[in-house]
Amino acid sequence: AVRAELGVGPAAPLVGMIACLKPQKDPLAFVEVARRIAERLPRARFVLAGDGRLRPAVEAAVARAGLGARLRLLGWRRDVPRLLRALDLFVLTSRWEGLPLTYLEAMATGVPIVGTAVDGAPEAVHHGEQGLLCRPGDLDAMAAGAVEILQTPALAREMAARGMARAREFDRWKMLGAHEALYLRLAGVS
């Protein structure tokens, strides 16, 4: 249903990013990665959900890249899980992060990832397992990784399955229990 709302057919690869349009998330890099993917996969379509002060710059970059109707800026969304389930690939071009929750959300919904290996990202996504992580700014590697996953359905399915299993390790109740056990052990209470 989401793909139909976006005007994306079932056979077109759909790549998306969910992020604030601010320097930390580097949405201009996403536009450039999308352009490079589109050169190799003309049927690919792209969505960028989020908003922020860089929106005018992103709109201009989309126009310069010639992506027009192929890359849709969706603004803020309240249906992120629904949107994620419509994607074939999740991309995140962040320059820095704590632990990117969008990686966990993408994995939980069974979407492989291509993103930047910044800060806590490698704790969530193991390179080659749930997706591919690249150095920030390495747009060639990000685009090549995206094309590889999109052109290799078996690889995408394997990464999606491993991502769903990995996301369960970050369950908030499981993490809360582990923290509580650690505090009790440190306090000498068993």
N, C-alpha and C positions, 0 to 999 in steps of 0.2 A: 504493500500500500504506500509506503514512504517513497519507494522508487517511482511509483506512478505519480505521486504528488509532485515529485521533482522533475518529472518528464524524462526519466531514465529507464530505458527498456531493460528487460531481464538479461539480455546478452551483453550489455555494455558494462565493462568494469567500472565500479564506482569507488573512488578514493576520497577519503575525507579527513579533515582535521577539525578538532573541537578545541578552541582556545580563545583567550582574550586577544584582541588585536592590539598588542603592545610589544615593545622591543624584546622583552624576555622570550616571547613565543616565536618571534621572527616570522610573522605571517607572509612577509615578502619572499622569504625563502620557499615557503610552501607554494606560492604562485610560480616561482621559477622551477621547482621540482615538478609541478603539474605540467608546465610547458614542455619540459624535457620528456616526461612520460608520454604526453600527447603526441610528440614527434614520432615516437616508436609504436604507440598504440592509439591510432586515430579514433577508435570508438570509445576510449576512456572518457569518463565524466568525473567531475570533481565538486566537492562541497566543502565550504568552510563555515562552520557554525561558531558564532561568537561575535563580539563587537568591541569597539574601543577606539582610542584616539588615532590609530593608524588606518582606520577604515578608508579615508579618502586616498591615502597612498596605495592601499591594497586595490581599490577600485581602479586607480590609474595603472597599476602594474598589470592587472588582469586585461585591461584594454590594450596596453603596449604588447603584451604577450600574445595577443590575438585569440584569447581563450573565450571571449564573449559569452555565449550561452553555455559553453562547456564547463565553466567554473561558476557555481552559484554561491553568493554570499548570503547565508541564511539568517544572520543576526543571532540574537539570543534564542535558545530553544529550551523548552521545558520537557521535551520528549527525547532526551539524549539516549537512553537505552534503545528506544525504538529506531532512532536515527543510526546508531551504531550497528544494529542488526541488519540494516540495509546495505552496509558497506562491504566491499570485498577486501579493502585494505585501509588501515588507519595509519596516518602519518603525523608525526609531531616533530617540528623543526626547532624546538626550544634551544636557546643558548645556555640557559641554566635552569635548574629545577631542584626541588627537594626530592620527594618521591612522586613522580608524575602519576596522579590518580587516574588520569585518562588512559594510561597504559593498562592499569588494572581493570578499568571499565571496559576497554576494548577486549582484553583477554577474557573477561567474564562473559562477554557476549559472543565469543568465538570468532574474533576478527584478528588476523595476523597484523603485525606492526612493522613499520619502518620508521625509525626515529633516531634521535641523537643520543649518544652515550654520555650524557651529562649527569654529574652528581649521583643521585640515587637511582637513575634509570636502569643501570645494569643489575641492581638488586631485584628489580621487577622482571625485566626482560633479559633472558640469557641469549646472547647473540647466536643466531642460527637455530635456536630452539622455538621460541614464541614469535620471533621476528628477527629483524636485522637492525643492528645499531651502528651508527656512523659518527664520525667526528662532526661537531657542529660546523656548519658551513661547507661540508663536503657534499655539495648538491649532486655531483656526478655519481657518487656512491649511493646516495639516497635514491636517485632516479633509477639507476641500474638495479638496485635491490628491489625496488617496487616493480619494475618490469619483470624481473625474474620470478617474483612471487605471483604476479598476475598471469604470467604465461605458463606457470607450472601448477595446475590445480591440485595435484597430489601434495606438493610442498605446502601450498596454502592450507589445505585441510589438516595436514600434520601439525603445522604451526598453530592453527586455530585450536586443535584438540589439546596440544600441550599448553597453550595459553589458558584454556578453561581450567585445566588441572592446576596450573601455577597460581591462578587468581584465587583459588580456594585456600591457598596457604596464607593469604592476606585477609582472611575473614576477621572482621573486627572483634567478634566474640572470642575467637581462638587467640588473637593477639592480646586481648584484655586478660584472658586467663594466663597467658605466658608472662605478662607483666606482673600480674598479681603474685604468681608463683616466685618470680625473681625477687620482688619486694619482701615476701615472707621469708625466703631463703636468706636474703641479706640482713633481715632483722633477727635471724636466728630462730624463727618460728617455722616449724615444719608442718 
